[in-house]
Amino acid sequence: MLSANPDDALIPFDGDYSRYDFIYRQEWGLTINQEVVQRAWSDTRAKAYPIPFDYVDGIVKGDIDQQEEYIQACLAVKAKYPKIIWD
């Protein structure tokens, strides 16, 4: 039952997963297959990249260090989430 005070429903996570139900729910209509795994991996990789504004801003200002910082951040994402060629 929900409390009248919305703050009562917010409990800080204490590391105890036993209160949570992580059972896969087939009734949600999502089948875990290669397509879903590919989409999740691609989305995670895409969201990890820094925003291009930082790179463009560095170009406009002529700031080589800012451009290099952006490039290094992109290379770190590529190392963490390598592009996978799916069959």
PDB file of N, CA, C and O in Angstrom:
ATOM      1  N   MET A   1       0.843  -1.174   0.000  1.00  0.00           N
ATOM      2  CA  MET A   1       0.000   0.000   0.000  1.00  0.00           C
ATOM      3  C   MET A   1       0.891   1.241   0.000  1.00  0.00           C
ATOM      4  O   MET A   1       1.887   1.294   0.721  1.00  0.00           O
ATOM      5  N   LEU A   2       0.543   2.207  -0.784  1.00  0.00           N
ATOM      6  CA  LEU A   2       1.329   3.425  -0.875  1.00  0.00           C
ATOM      7  C   LEU A   2       0.984   4.372   0.258  1.00  0.00           C
ATOM      8  O   LEU A   2      -0.171   4.490   0.668  1.00  0.00           O
ATOM      9  N   SER A   3       1.996   5.033   0.745  1.00  0.00           N
ATOM     10  CA  SER A   3       1.815   6.022   1.798  1.00  0.00           C
ATOM     11  C   SER A   3       1.295   7.318   1.187  1.00  0.00           C
ATOM     12  O   SER A   3       1.505   7.588   0.005  1.00  0.00           O
ATOM     13  N   ALA A   4       0.621   8.111   2.000  1.00  0.00           N
ATOM     14  CA  ALA A   4       0.153   9.415   1.543  1.00  0.00           C
ATOM     15  C   ALA A   4       1.334  10.349   1.306  1.00  0.00           C
ATOM     16  O   ALA A   4       1.260  11.252   0.473  1.00  0.00           O
ATOM     17  N   ASN A   5       2.413  10.132   2.031  1.00  0.00           N
ATOM     18  CA  ASN A   5       3.620  10.941   1.885  1.00  0.00           C
ATOM     19  C   ASN A   5       4.552  10.234   0.893  1.00  0.00           C
ATOM     20  O   ASN A   5       5.044   9.149   1.203  1.00  0.00           O
ATOM     21  N   PRO A   6       4.811  10.809  -0.288  1.00  0.00           N
ATOM     22  CA  PRO A   6       5.645  10.125  -1.281  1.00  0.00           C
ATOM     23  C   PRO A   6       7.059   9.862  -0.794  1.00  0.00           C
ATOM     24  O   PRO A   6       7.701   8.925  -1.268  1.00  0.00           O
ATOM     25  N   ASP A   7       7.560  10.658   0.135  1.00  0.00           N
ATOM     26  CA  ASP A   7       8.917  10.435   0.641  1.00  0.00           C
ATOM     27  C   ASP A   7       9.025   9.151   1.447  1.00  0.00           C
ATOM     28  O   ASP A   7      10.116   8.596   1.577  1.00  0.00           O
ATOM     29  N   ASP A   8       7.919   8.673   1.987  1.00  0.00           N
ATOM     30  CA  ASP A   8       7.946   7.435   2.762  1.00  0.00           C
ATOM     31  C   ASP A   8       8.257   6.232   1.876  1.00  0.00           C
ATOM     32  O   ASP A   8       8.773   5.225   2.361  1.00  0.00           O
ATOM     33  N   ALA A   9       7.951   6.327   0.593  1.00  0.00           N
ATOM     34  CA  ALA A   9       8.188   5.215  -0.321  1.00  0.00           C
ATOM     35  C   ALA A   9       9.642   5.147  -0.775  1.00  0.00           C
ATOM     36  O   ALA A   9      10.064   4.128  -1.322  1.00  0.00           O
ATOM     37  N   LEU A  10      10.408   6.196  -0.562  1.00  0.00           N
ATOM     38  CA  LEU A  10      11.803   6.230  -0.987  1.00  0.00           C
ATOM     39  C   LEU A  10      12.698   5.739   0.137  1.00  0.00           C
ATOM     40  O   LEU A  10      12.892   6.424   1.141  1.00  0.00           O
ATOM     41  N   ILE A  11      13.236   4.549  -0.047  1.00  0.00           N
ATOM     42  CA  ILE A  11      14.119   3.959   0.948  1.00  0.00           C
ATOM     43  C   ILE A  11      15.504   3.856   0.316  1.00  0.00           C
ATOM     44  O   ILE A  11      15.646   3.244  -0.742  1.00  0.00           O
ATOM     45  N   PRO A  12      16.521   4.436   0.937  1.00  0.00           N
ATOM     46  CA  PRO A  12      17.872   4.336   0.360  1.00  0.00           C
ATOM     47  C   PRO A  12      18.300   2.878   0.230  1.00  0.00           C
ATOM     48  O   PRO A  12      18.047   2.068   1.122  1.00  0.00           O
ATOM     49  N   PHE A  13      18.941   2.554  -0.872  1.00  0.00           N
ATOM     50  CA  PHE A  13      19.397   1.184  -1.096  1.00  0.00           C
ATOM     51  C   PHE A  13      20.565   0.885  -0.170  1.00  0.00           C
ATOM     52  O   PHE A  13      21.537   1.639  -0.112  1.00  0.00           O
ATOM     53  N   ASP A  14      20.459  -0.210   0.543  1.00  0.00           N
ATOM     54  CA  ASP A  14      21.487  -0.572   1.522  1.00  0.00           C
ATOM     55  C   ASP A  14      22.336  -1.758   1.078  1.00  0.00           C
ATOM     56  O   ASP A  14      23.111  -2.294   1.870  1.00  0.00           O
ATOM     57  N   GLY A  15      22.196  -2.167  -0.169  1.00  0.00           N
ATOM     58  CA  GLY A  15      22.985  -3.285  -0.674  1.00  0.00           C
ATOM     59  C   GLY A  15      22.302  -4.628  -0.505  1.00  0.00           C
ATOM     60  O   GLY A  15      22.856  -5.645  -0.923  1.00  0.00           O
ATOM     61  N   ASP A  16      21.126  -4.668   0.090  1.00  0.00           N
ATOM     62  CA  ASP A  16      20.406  -5.909   0.318  1.00  0.00           C
ATOM     63  C   ASP A  16      19.444  -6.148  -0.836  1.00  0.00           C
ATOM     64  O   ASP A  16      18.401  -5.500  -0.930  1.00  0.00           O
ATOM     65  N   TYR A  17      19.797  -7.081  -1.713  1.00  0.00           N
ATOM     66  CA  TYR A  17      18.972  -7.371  -2.871  1.00  0.00           C
ATOM     67  C   TYR A  17      17.806  -8.301  -2.540  1.00  0.00           C
ATOM     68  O   TYR A  17      16.946  -8.523  -3.392  1.00  0.00           O
ATOM     69  N   SER A  18      17.755  -8.844  -1.341  1.00  0.00           N
ATOM     70  CA  SER A  18      16.725  -9.824  -1.018  1.00  0.00           C
ATOM     71  C   SER A  18      15.318  -9.245  -1.070  1.00  0.00           C
ATOM     72  O   SER A  18      14.351  -9.993  -1.214  1.00  0.00           O
ATOM     73  N   ARG A  19      15.184  -7.930  -0.955  1.00  0.00           N
ATOM     74  CA  ARG A  19      13.855  -7.312  -1.007  1.00  0.00           C
ATOM     75  C   ARG A  19      13.344  -7.162  -2.433  1.00  0.00           C
ATOM     76  O   ARG A  19      12.192  -6.781  -2.643  1.00  0.00           O
ATOM     77  N   TYR A  20      14.184  -7.455  -3.406  1.00  0.00           N
ATOM     78  CA  TYR A  20      13.814  -7.226  -4.794  1.00  0.00           C
ATOM     79  C   TYR A  20      13.594  -8.546  -5.520  1.00  0.00           C
ATOM     80  O   TYR A  20      14.254  -9.546  -5.238  1.00  0.00           O
ATOM     81  N   ASP A  21      12.664  -8.529  -6.450  1.00  0.00           N
ATOM     82  CA  ASP A  21      12.346  -9.703  -7.238  1.00  0.00           C
ATOM     83  C   ASP A  21      12.941  -9.526  -8.627  1.00  0.00           C
ATOM     84  O   ASP A  21      12.449  -8.732  -9.428  1.00  0.00           O
ATOM     85  N   PHE A  22      14.016 -10.283  -8.906  1.00  0.00           N
ATOM     86  CA  PHE A  22      14.691 -10.173 -10.185  1.00  0.00           C
ATOM     87  C   PHE A  22      14.326 -11.314 -11.133  1.00  0.00           C
ATOM     88  O   PHE A  22      15.072 -11.620 -12.064  1.00  0.00           O
ATOM     89  N   ILE A  23      13.199 -11.926 -10.895  1.00  0.00           N
ATOM     90  CA  ILE A  23      12.780 -13.034 -11.745  1.00  0.00           C
ATOM     91  C   ILE A  23      12.347 -12.488 -13.094  1.00  0.00           C
ATOM     92  O   ILE A  23      11.599 -11.514 -13.171  1.00  0.00           O
ATOM     93  N   TYR A  24      12.826 -13.128 -14.162  1.00  0.00           N
ATOM     94  CA  TYR A  24      12.443 -12.706 -15.514  1.00  0.00           C
ATOM     95  C   TYR A  24      10.948 -12.922 -15.690  1.00  0.00           C
ATOM     96  O   TYR A  24      10.418 -13.977 -15.340  1.00  0.00           O
ATOM     97  N   ARG A  25      10.281 -11.930 -16.229  1.00  0.00           N
ATOM     98  CA  ARG A  25       8.834 -11.981 -16.405  1.00  0.00           C
ATOM     99  C   ARG A  25       8.502 -12.205 -17.876  1.00  0.00           C
ATOM    100  O   ARG A  25       8.559 -11.266 -18.670  1.00  0.00           O
ATOM    101  N   GLN A  26       8.165 -13.405 -18.238  1.00  0.00           N
ATOM    102  CA  GLN A  26       7.813 -13.715 -19.613  1.00  0.00           C
ATOM    103  C   GLN A  26       6.566 -12.948 -20.047  1.00  0.00           C
ATOM    104  O   GLN A  26       6.425 -12.609 -21.222  1.00  0.00           O
ATOM    105  N   GLU A  27       5.660 -12.675 -19.106  1.00  0.00           N
ATOM    106  CA  GLU A  27       4.428 -11.990 -19.472  1.00  0.00           C
ATOM    107  C   GLU A  27       4.673 -10.562 -19.937  1.00  0.00           C
ATOM    108  O   GLU A  27       3.775  -9.935 -20.497  1.00  0.00           O
ATOM    109  N   TRP A  28       5.872 -10.039 -19.714  1.00  0.00           N
ATOM    110  CA  TRP A  28       6.191  -8.707 -20.223  1.00  0.00           C
ATOM    111  C   TRP A  28       6.335  -8.724 -21.736  1.00  0.00           C
ATOM    112  O   TRP A  28       6.337  -7.673 -22.377  1.00  0.00           O
ATOM    113  N   GLY A  29       6.453  -9.906 -22.297  1.00  0.00           N
ATOM    114  CA  GLY A  29       6.520 -10.026 -23.744  1.00  0.00           C
ATOM    115  C   GLY A  29       7.913  -9.868 -24.320  1.00  0.00           C
ATOM    116  O   GLY A  29       8.062  -9.795 -25.540  1.00  0.00           O
ATOM    117  N   LEU A  30       8.930  -9.812 -23.490  1.00  0.00           N
ATOM    118  CA  LEU A  30      10.300  -9.647 -23.965  1.00  0.00           C
ATOM    119  C   LEU A  30      11.014 -10.986 -23.896  1.00  0.00           C
ATOM    120  O   LEU A  30      11.167 -11.567 -22.821  1.00  0.00           O
ATOM    121  N   THR A  31      11.440 -11.461 -25.032  1.00  0.00           N
ATOM    122  CA  THR A  31      12.203 -12.696 -25.085  1.00  0.00           C
ATOM    123  C   THR A  31      13.674 -12.324 -25.193  1.00  0.00           C
ATOM    124  O   THR A  31      14.066 -11.562 -26.077  1.00  0.00           O
ATOM    125  N   ILE A  32      14.474 -12.856 -24.302  1.00  0.00           N
ATOM    126  CA  ILE A  32      15.904 -12.567 -24.339  1.00  0.00           C
ATOM    127  C   ILE A  32      16.519 -13.427 -25.443  1.00  0.00           C
ATOM    128  O   ILE A  32      16.641 -14.645 -25.317  1.00  0.00           O
ATOM    129  N   ASN A  33      16.897 -12.763 -26.511  1.00  0.00           N
ATOM    130  CA  ASN A  33      17.528 -13.456 -27.627  1.00  0.00           C
ATOM    131  C   ASN A  33      18.689 -12.598 -28.122  1.00  0.00           C
ATOM    132  O   ASN A  33      19.006 -11.569 -27.526  1.00  0.00           O
ATOM    133  N   GLN A  34      19.310 -13.021 -29.198  1.00  0.00           N
ATOM    134  CA  GLN A  34      20.485 -12.305 -29.700  1.00  0.00           C
ATOM    135  C   GLN A  34      20.140 -10.878 -30.096  1.00  0.00           C
ATOM    136  O   GLN A  34      20.951  -9.976 -29.887  1.00  0.00           O
ATOM    137  N   GLU A  35      18.972 -10.649 -30.655  1.00  0.00           N
ATOM    138  CA  GLU A  35      18.579  -9.304 -31.061  1.00  0.00           C
ATOM    139  C   GLU A  35      18.488  -8.359 -29.859  1.00  0.00           C
ATOM    140  O   GLU A  35      18.938  -7.216 -29.930  1.00  0.00           O
ATOM    141  N   VAL A  36      17.914  -8.835 -28.774  1.00  0.00           N
ATOM    142  CA  VAL A  36      17.790  -8.009 -27.564  1.00  0.00           C
ATOM    143  C   VAL A  36      19.161  -7.723 -26.973  1.00  0.00           C
ATOM    144  O   VAL A  36      19.424  -6.599 -26.545  1.00  0.00           O
ATOM    145  N   VAL A  37      20.028  -8.708 -26.942  1.00  0.00           N
ATOM    146  CA  VAL A  37      21.384  -8.526 -26.411  1.00  0.00           C
ATOM    147  C   VAL A  37      22.152  -7.529 -27.270  1.00  0.00           C
ATOM    148  O   VAL A  37      22.852  -6.665 -26.741  1.00  0.00           O
ATOM    149  N   GLN A  38      22.026  -7.643 -28.597  1.00  0.00           N
ATOM    150  CA  GLN A  38      22.698  -6.712 -29.508  1.00  0.00           C
ATOM    151  C   GLN A  38      22.215  -5.285 -29.268  1.00  0.00           C
ATOM    152  O   GLN A  38      23.022  -4.358 -29.196  1.00  0.00           O
ATOM    153  N   ARG A  39      20.917  -5.111 -29.145  1.00  0.00           N
ATOM    154  CA  ARG A  39      20.346  -3.774 -28.950  1.00  0.00           C
ATOM    155  C   ARG A  39      20.813  -3.192 -27.617  1.00  0.00           C
ATOM    156  O   ARG A  39      21.173  -2.018 -27.543  1.00  0.00           O
ATOM    157  N   ALA A  40      20.808  -4.006 -26.575  1.00  0.00           N
ATOM    158  CA  ALA A  40      21.232  -3.519 -25.259  1.00  0.00           C
ATOM    159  C   ALA A  40      22.704  -3.127 -25.274  1.00  0.00           C
ATOM    160  O   ALA A  40      23.079  -2.094 -24.719  1.00  0.00           O
ATOM    161  N   TRP A  41      23.538  -3.947 -25.905  1.00  0.00           N
ATOM    162  CA  TRP A  41      24.975  -3.646 -25.985  1.00  0.00           C
ATOM    163  C   TRP A  41      25.211  -2.368 -26.785  1.00  0.00           C
ATOM    164  O   TRP A  41      25.992  -1.509 -26.375  1.00  0.00           O
ATOM    165  N   SER A  42      24.538  -2.247 -27.923  1.00  0.00           N
ATOM    166  CA  SER A  42      24.700  -1.065 -28.769  1.00  0.00           C
ATOM    167  C   SER A  42      24.222   0.197 -28.067  1.00  0.00           C
ATOM    168  O   SER A  42      24.875   1.238 -28.148  1.00  0.00           O
ATOM    169  N   ASP A  43      23.085   0.114 -27.377  1.00  0.00           N
ATOM    170  CA  ASP A  43      22.562   1.273 -26.651  1.00  0.00           C
ATOM    171  C   ASP A  43      23.497   1.694 -25.526  1.00  0.00           C
ATOM    172  O   ASP A  43      23.746   2.883 -25.329  1.00  0.00           O
ATOM    173  N   THR A  44      24.012   0.718 -24.793  1.00  0.00           N
ATOM    174  CA  THR A  44      24.935   1.022 -23.693  1.00  0.00           C
ATOM    175  C   THR A  44      26.190   1.693 -24.235  1.00  0.00           C
ATOM    176  O   THR A  44      26.681   2.663 -23.656  1.00  0.00           O
ATOM    177  N   ARG A  45      26.708   1.178 -25.343  1.00  0.00           N
ATOM    178  CA  ARG A  45      27.913   1.754 -25.962  1.00  0.00           C
ATOM    179  C   ARG A  45      27.648   3.177 -26.445  1.00  0.00           C
ATOM    180  O   ARG A  45      28.463   4.073 -26.223  1.00  0.00           O
ATOM    181  N   ALA A  46      26.525   3.383 -27.098  1.00  0.00           N
ATOM    182  CA  ALA A  46      26.204   4.709 -27.636  1.00  0.00           C
ATOM    183  C   ALA A  46      26.021   5.743 -26.522  1.00  0.00           C
ATOM    184  O   ALA A  46      26.457   6.886 -26.663  1.00  0.00           O
ATOM    185  N   LYS A  47      25.387   5.355 -25.428  1.00  0.00           N
ATOM    186  CA  LYS A  47      25.137   6.287 -24.323  1.00  0.00           C
ATOM    187  C   LYS A  47      26.409   6.627 -23.550  1.00  0.00           C
ATOM    188  O   LYS A  47      26.459   7.640 -22.852  1.00  0.00           O
ATOM    189  N   ALA A  48      27.435   5.788 -23.671  1.00  0.00           N
ATOM    190  CA  ALA A  48      28.673   6.012 -22.925  1.00  0.00           C
ATOM    191  C   ALA A  48      29.566   7.082 -23.569  1.00  0.00           C
ATOM    192  O   ALA A  48      30.455   7.624 -22.912  1.00  0.00           O
ATOM    193  N   TYR A  49      29.333   7.382 -24.841  1.00  0.00           N
ATOM    194  CA  TYR A  49      30.169   8.380 -25.519  1.00  0.00           C
ATOM    195  C   TYR A  49      29.916   9.780 -24.974  1.00  0.00           C
ATOM    196  O   TYR A  49      28.785  10.114 -24.620  1.00  0.00           O
ATOM    197  N   PRO A  50      30.963  10.600 -24.906  1.00  0.00           N
ATOM    198  CA  PRO A  50      30.765  11.994 -24.484  1.00  0.00           C
ATOM    199  C   PRO A  50      30.008  12.763 -25.570  1.00  0.00           C
ATOM    200  O   PRO A  50      29.967  12.350 -26.729  1.00  0.00           O
ATOM    201  N   ILE A  51      29.420  13.870 -25.177  1.00  0.00           N
ATOM    202  CA  ILE A  51      28.655  14.645 -26.151  1.00  0.00           C
ATOM    203  C   ILE A  51      29.605  15.315 -27.146  1.00  0.00           C
ATOM    204  O   ILE A  51      30.661  15.801 -26.744  1.00  0.00           O
ATOM    205  N   PRO A  52      29.257  15.350 -28.427  1.00  0.00           N
ATOM    206  CA  PRO A  52      30.134  15.927 -29.448  1.00  0.00           C
ATOM    207  C   PRO A  52      30.356  17.428 -29.276  1.00  0.00           C
ATOM    208  O   PRO A  52      31.306  17.977 -29.836  1.00  0.00           O
ATOM    209  N   PHE A  53      29.506  18.092 -28.519  1.00  0.00           N
ATOM    210  CA  PHE A  53      29.647  19.533 -28.301  1.00  0.00           C
ATOM    211  C   PHE A  53      31.047  19.871 -27.787  1.00  0.00           C
ATOM    212  O   PHE A  53      31.631  20.880 -28.181  1.00  0.00           O
ATOM    213  N   ASP A  54      31.581  19.022 -26.906  1.00  0.00           N
ATOM    214  CA  ASP A  54      32.904  19.298 -26.339  1.00  0.00           C
ATOM    215  C   ASP A  54      33.986  19.321 -27.425  1.00  0.00           C
ATOM    216  O   ASP A  54      34.899  20.146 -27.391  1.00  0.00           O
ATOM    217  N   TYR A  55      33.865  18.408 -28.380  1.00  0.00           N
ATOM    218  CA  TYR A  55      34.849  18.348 -29.456  1.00  0.00           C
ATOM    219  C   TYR A  55      34.717  19.566 -30.378  1.00  0.00           C
ATOM    220  O   TYR A  55      35.709  20.212 -30.716  1.00  0.00           O
ATOM    221  N   VAL A  56      33.492  19.863 -30.772  1.00  0.00           N
ATOM    222  CA  VAL A  56      33.252  21.005 -31.658  1.00  0.00           C
ATOM    223  C   VAL A  56      33.675  22.303 -30.972  1.00  0.00           C
ATOM    224  O   VAL A  56      34.265  23.178 -31.605  1.00  0.00           O
ATOM    225  N   ASP A  57      33.378  22.425 -29.698  1.00  0.00           N
ATOM    226  CA  ASP A  57      33.788  23.609 -28.946  1.00  0.00           C
ATOM    227  C   ASP A  57      35.312  23.748 -28.965  1.00  0.00           C
ATOM    228  O   ASP A  57      35.836  24.853 -29.106  1.00  0.00           O
ATOM    229  N   GLY A  58      36.016  22.629 -28.824  1.00  0.00           N
ATOM    230  CA  GLY A  58      37.472  22.657 -28.875  1.00  0.00           C
ATOM    231  C   GLY A  58      37.992  23.083 -30.235  1.00  0.00           C
ATOM    232  O   GLY A  58      39.000  23.784 -30.326  1.00  0.00           O
ATOM    233  N   ILE A  59      37.312  22.664 -31.291  1.00  0.00           N
ATOM    234  CA  ILE A  59      37.707  23.069 -32.650  1.00  0.00           C
ATOM    235  C   ILE A  59      37.506  24.568 -32.834  1.00  0.00           C
ATOM    236  O   ILE A  59      38.386  25.267 -33.336  1.00  0.00           O
ATOM    237  N   VAL A  60      36.337  25.052 -32.421  1.00  0.00           N
ATOM    238  CA  VAL A  60      36.030  26.477 -32.591  1.00  0.00           C
ATOM    239  C   VAL A  60      37.024  27.335 -31.823  1.00  0.00           C
ATOM    240  O   VAL A  60      37.466  28.369 -32.324  1.00  0.00           O
ATOM    241  N   LYS A  61      37.378  26.918 -30.616  1.00  0.00           N
ATOM    242  CA  LYS A  61      38.314  27.687 -29.792  1.00  0.00           C
ATOM    243  C   LYS A  61      39.766  27.440 -30.176  1.00  0.00           C
ATOM    244  O   LYS A  61      40.663  28.156 -29.733  1.00  0.00           O
ATOM    245  N   GLY A  62      39.994  26.414 -31.010  1.00  0.00           N
ATOM    246  CA  GLY A  62      41.374  26.073 -31.355  1.00  0.00           C
ATOM    247  C   GLY A  62      42.108  25.418 -30.196  1.00  0.00           C
ATOM    248  O   GLY A  62      43.335  25.479 -30.122  1.00  0.00           O
ATOM    249  N   ASP A  63      41.362  24.790 -29.291  1.00  0.00           N
ATOM    250  CA  ASP A  63      41.934  24.165 -28.094  1.00  0.00           C
ATOM    251  C   ASP A  63      42.265  22.698 -28.391  1.00  0.00           C
ATOM    252  O   ASP A  63      41.402  21.823 -28.317  1.00  0.00           O
ATOM    253  N   ILE A  64      43.513  22.458 -28.723  1.00  0.00           N
ATOM    254  CA  ILE A  64      43.967  21.110 -29.076  1.00  0.00           C
ATOM    255  C   ILE A  64      43.818  20.164 -27.888  1.00  0.00           C
ATOM    256  O   ILE A  64      43.463  18.999 -28.071  1.00  0.00           O
ATOM    257  N   ASP A  65      44.083  20.645 -26.679  1.00  0.00           N
ATOM    258  CA  ASP A  65      43.965  19.790 -25.488  1.00  0.00           C
ATOM    259  C   ASP A  65      42.525  19.325 -25.285  1.00  0.00           C
ATOM    260  O   ASP A  65      42.295  18.167 -24.934  1.00  0.00           O
ATOM    261  N   GLN A  66      41.562  20.205 -25.499  1.00  0.00           N
ATOM    262  CA  GLN A  66      40.159  19.840 -25.350  1.00  0.00           C
ATOM    263  C   GLN A  66      39.757  18.809 -26.410  1.00  0.00           C
ATOM    264  O   GLN A  66      39.010  17.874 -26.120  1.00  0.00           O
ATOM    265  N   GLN A  67      40.249  18.984 -27.623  1.00  0.00           N
ATOM    266  CA  GLN A  67      39.959  18.022 -28.683  1.00  0.00           C
ATOM    267  C   GLN A  67      40.560  16.655 -28.343  1.00  0.00           C
ATOM    268  O   GLN A  67      39.917  15.621 -28.521  1.00  0.00           O
ATOM    269  N   GLU A  68      41.793  16.667 -27.857  1.00  0.00           N
ATOM    270  CA  GLU A  68      42.466  15.416 -27.509  1.00  0.00           C
ATOM    271  C   GLU A  68      41.772  14.727 -26.333  1.00  0.00           C
ATOM    272  O   GLU A  68      41.680  13.500 -26.300  1.00  0.00           O
ATOM    273  N   GLU A  69      41.290  15.502 -25.378  1.00  0.00           N
ATOM    274  CA  GLU A  69      40.564  14.937 -24.238  1.00  0.00           C
ATOM    275  C   GLU A  69      39.294  14.223 -24.714  1.00  0.00           C
ATOM    276  O   GLU A  69      38.962  13.142 -24.227  1.00  0.00           O
ATOM    277  N   TYR A  70      38.602  14.829 -25.652  1.00  0.00           N
ATOM    278  CA  TYR A  70      37.394  14.215 -26.226  1.00  0.00           C
ATOM    279  C   TYR A  70      37.755  12.913 -26.949  1.00  0.00           C
ATOM    280  O   TYR A  70      37.081  11.897 -26.784  1.00  0.00           O
ATOM    281  N   ILE A  71      38.801  12.953 -27.734  1.00  0.00           N
ATOM    282  CA  ILE A  71      39.224  11.762 -28.480  1.00  0.00           C
ATOM    283  C   ILE A  71      39.588  10.634 -27.518  1.00  0.00           C
ATOM    284  O   ILE A  71      39.213   9.483 -27.737  1.00  0.00           O
ATOM    285  N   GLN A  72      40.314  10.961 -26.459  1.00  0.00           N
ATOM    286  CA  GLN A  72      40.688   9.942 -25.477  1.00  0.00           C
ATOM    287  C   GLN A  72      39.467   9.360 -24.775  1.00  0.00           C
ATOM    288  O   GLN A  72      39.426   8.163 -24.491  1.00  0.00           O
ATOM    289  N   ALA A  73      38.474  10.200 -24.495  1.00  0.00           N
ATOM    290  CA  ALA A  73      37.238   9.715 -23.874  1.00  0.00           C
ATOM    291  C   ALA A  73      36.516   8.746 -24.814  1.00  0.00           C
ATOM    292  O   ALA A  73      35.973   7.735 -24.369  1.00  0.00           O
ATOM    293  N   CYS A  74      36.510   9.055 -26.107  1.00  0.00           N
ATOM    294  CA  CYS A  74      35.889   8.163 -27.089  1.00  0.00           C
ATOM    295  C   CYS A  74      36.650   6.842 -27.193  1.00  0.00           C
ATOM    296  O   CYS A  74      36.042   5.775 -27.287  1.00  0.00           O
ATOM    297  N   LEU A  75      37.966   6.917 -27.176  1.00  0.00           N
ATOM    298  CA  LEU A  75      38.772   5.691 -27.239  1.00  0.00           C
ATOM    299  C   LEU A  75      38.558   4.821 -26.003  1.00  0.00           C
ATOM    300  O   LEU A  75      38.589   3.593 -26.095  1.00  0.00           O
ATOM    301  N   ALA A  76      38.341   5.447 -24.855  1.00  0.00           N
ATOM    302  CA  ALA A  76      38.059   4.689 -23.629  1.00  0.00           C
ATOM    303  C   ALA A  76      36.732   3.936 -23.753  1.00  0.00           C
ATOM    304  O   ALA A  76      36.616   2.800 -23.296  1.00  0.00           O
ATOM    305  N   VAL A  77      35.739   4.568 -24.369  1.00  0.00           N
ATOM    306  CA  VAL A  77      34.453   3.899 -24.591  1.00  0.00           C
ATOM    307  C   VAL A  77      34.644   2.729 -25.550  1.00  0.00           C
ATOM    308  O   VAL A  77      34.102   1.646 -25.329  1.00  0.00           O
ATOM    309  N   LYS A  78      35.408   2.946 -26.608  1.00  0.00           N
ATOM    310  CA  LYS A  78      35.650   1.882 -27.573  1.00  0.00           C
ATOM    311  C   LYS A  78      36.367   0.696 -26.923  1.00  0.00           C
ATOM    312  O   LYS A  78      36.113  -0.454 -27.280  1.00  0.00           O
ATOM    313  N   ALA A  79      37.258   0.975 -25.972  1.00  0.00           N
ATOM    314  CA  ALA A  79      37.962  -0.103 -25.278  1.00  0.00           C
ATOM    315  C   ALA A  79      37.036  -0.834 -24.310  1.00  0.00           C
ATOM    316  O   ALA A  79      37.099  -2.057 -24.185  1.00  0.00           O
ATOM    317  N   LYS A  80      36.180  -0.080 -23.629  1.00  0.00           N
ATOM    318  CA  LYS A  80      35.276  -0.682 -22.644  1.00  0.00           C
ATOM    319  C   LYS A  80      34.158  -1.470 -23.309  1.00  0.00           C
ATOM    320  O   LYS A  80      33.786  -2.546 -22.841  1.00  0.00           O
ATOM    321  N   TYR A  81      33.616  -0.927 -24.409  1.00  0.00           N
ATOM    322  CA  TYR A  81      32.515  -1.563 -25.131  1.00  0.00           C
ATOM    323  C   TYR A  81      32.927  -1.766 -26.585  1.00  0.00           C
ATOM    324  O   TYR A  81      32.505  -1.004 -27.454  1.00  0.00           O
ATOM    325  N   PRO A  82      33.739  -2.773 -26.862  1.00  0.00           N
ATOM    326  CA  PRO A  82      34.184  -2.954 -28.249  1.00  0.00           C
ATOM    327  C   PRO A  82      33.012  -3.265 -29.170  1.00  0.00           C
ATOM    328  O   PRO A  82      32.038  -3.905 -28.774  1.00  0.00           O
ATOM    329  N   LYS A  83      33.131  -2.797 -30.410  1.00  0.00           N
ATOM    330  CA  LYS A  83      32.097  -3.079 -31.401  1.00  0.00           C
ATOM    331  C   LYS A  83      32.165  -4.567 -31.727  1.00  0.00           C
ATOM    332  O   LYS A  83      33.230  -5.099 -32.038  1.00  0.00           O
ATOM    333  N   ILE A  84      31.038  -5.216 -31.652  1.00  0.00           N
ATOM    334  CA  ILE A  84      30.978  -6.645 -31.898  1.00  0.00           C
ATOM    335  C   ILE A  84      30.260  -6.875 -33.222  1.00  0.00           C
ATOM    336  O   ILE A  84      29.200  -6.303 -33.481  1.00  0.00           O
ATOM    337  N   ILE A  85      30.851  -7.713 -34.043  1.00  0.00           N
ATOM    338  CA  ILE A  85      30.211  -8.094 -35.295  1.00  0.00           C
ATOM    339  C   ILE A  85      29.372  -9.329 -34.992  1.00  0.00           C
ATOM    340  O   ILE A  85      29.897 -10.414 -34.744  1.00  0.00           O
ATOM    341  N   TRP A  86      28.064  -9.139 -35.018  1.00  0.00           N
ATOM    342  CA  TRP A  86      27.135 -10.216 -34.688  1.00  0.00           C
ATOM    343  C   TRP A  86      26.856 -11.033 -35.932  1.00  0.00           C
ATOM    344  O   TRP A  86      26.771 -10.494 -37.036  1.00  0.00           O
ATOM    345  N   ASP A  87      26.716 -12.301 -35.755  1.00  0.00           N
ATOM    346  CA  ASP A  87      26.386 -13.192 -36.881  1.00  0.00           C
ATOM    347  C   ASP A  87      24.923 -13.151 -37.191  1.00  0.00           C
ATOM    348  O   ASP A  87      24.467 -13.836 -38.106  1.00  0.00           O
TER     349      ASP A  87
END
